[in-house]
């Protein structure tokens, strides 16, 4: 099973992309399907995946990885044909899964959708209620409305349900997992005979010719890197905001115009008991559910304090039953209309008659009321001033961005003009190289785009300004090199001592290895334990203190006949012969670890199931790669 994972890395990469890829519902990629086949890269279930959609998906994946890894992210590692093919496979899988969802008429209930939205971070007010305004602002920033987002999210959740249903069918047979765990636990008793490099120092004769040859062959080891010292200017929101003034009248006017933003609508806290009934249930089933709900209301009228107990025993809402039916605080628009109307019509402590909804019959008790409130101006004055500054800065930034680029270009060998005109500070940095330095973090000059613009012949040789580069949203940077040091090879005489050490160690290592292999051949013909170290026990779960070379050699050696001999060369440490004298299973096993291993095997099997199912769906959807998929290899296209 683990061998499958190792030998099918591209498929596993595809699966990883499938499960971590950003929500298509959030980015609205389905809009591309309206384009024609002229720019298509694949056709799935009669729908075309376009080149624009493929490129957008690729950019979004790069942006996501960049957000996760920051300046440590190297786009070149992901901007490959393999990654692009994996993303195309992902798009194809999404379409194929979507076609299957439609064919099987899979839907996500309103209540499940609502719970998913309520779990989005940052959308909860300090009082625990859902922040509808922030929700709309967040979606608007992505060019979406609540209706379009929720429709897309509903589709995506249906896809996830279908995919999860397949993966959960896989299980790991106990005999398989036990066998693999036994291999992990297996202990080997080992002795070592070490041939150290320094033991052969006297036999090494280093000549000047050897030193020169090593220096010539390994020249890059003795290079000093290309570096640059620069001066630069940055135009960003903070620089613009620092030049923006906000008066008390501005703050007061904004407060009056946006008072609703600082208002809290009335909130209700309620508990409920749900007697579930399907929308298409028979009249008899609905009547039975209504009768049960009426009976619960009758009990609660007599003993209101029993609500939580009866909810735990009778409610068919899995999300709230264990909490005694408690739904927490909510405002208008958070619940289905019939439920909301009833909850907002009751007084605190009152219990409703049965309320019918698409989910069945609810018995509702209002347990808390938070009246509507407005924050006073003084409480939000600083917040408003900051918001106004941001708005002014955003508007002003757009105006200044063009000036920034023009001034940098027109005054090609100095940053003074852009600094004076736009009131930007000229800053300096040194030791810059062509790739970002993790130690410099998120500094604007430590950006791959800017460094690419900086290390060009025009900037290096011509001493000109770089073009205006956008390293982040609403941020522009331009710079010029004040001192440049090209790659240089250190003179031989300067590094001769280091070369001598390297050559000496290389020759000693070679002699140690030669001697070790000769002795290993003798021992494999005739057993002799003389000179070996004390025995140590090693297993696949207890490999501390072992080099990779040594561990692999010991665990791979054939132990059908003991003692068994094997050897391993460890660069810089010589050559080691290992004598395996015993192989046994430990009497005590780690049950928790074995359970984890069984889960890992089941997960690998579920991935296989998912791959097989996706392959079936691709065929069922009559998937076809089109001529637009030019970057896909001929072998892949043939598949």
Buried (B, 14 or more C-beta within 10 A) or exposed (E): BEEEBEEBEBBBBBBEBBEEBEEBBBBBBBEBBEBEEEBBBBBBBEBBBBBBBBBBBBEBBBEBBBEEEEBEBBEEEBEEEBBBBBBBBBBBBBBBBBBBBEEEEBBBEBBEBBEBBBEBEEBBBEEEBBBBBBBBEBBEEEEBEBEBBBBBBBBBBBBEBBBEEBBEEBEBEEEBBBEBBEEBBBBBBBBBBBBBBEBBEEEBEBEEEBBEEBBEEEEEBBEEEBBBBBBBBBBBBEBBBEBBEBEEEBBEEBBEEEEEBBEBBEBBBBBBBBBEBEEEBEEEEBEBBBEBBBBBBEBBEEEEEEBBEBBBEBBEBEEBBEBBBBBBBBBEEBBBEBBBEBBBEBEEEEBBEBBBBEBBBBBBBBBBBBEEEEBEBEEBBEBBBEBBBBBBBEEBBEEBBEEBBBBBBEBBEBBEBBBEBBEBEBBEBEEBEEBBBEEBEEBBBBBBBBBEBBBEEEBBEEBBBBBBBBBEEBBBBBBBBEEBEEEEBBEBEEBBEEBBEBBBBBBBBBBBBEBBBEBBEEBEEEEBEEEBEEBBEBBBBBBEEBBEBBBEBBBEBEBEEEBBBBBBBBEEBBBBBBBBBEEEEBEEBBEEEBEEBBEBBBBBBBBBBBBEBBBEBBEEBEBBBBEBBEBBEEEBEEE
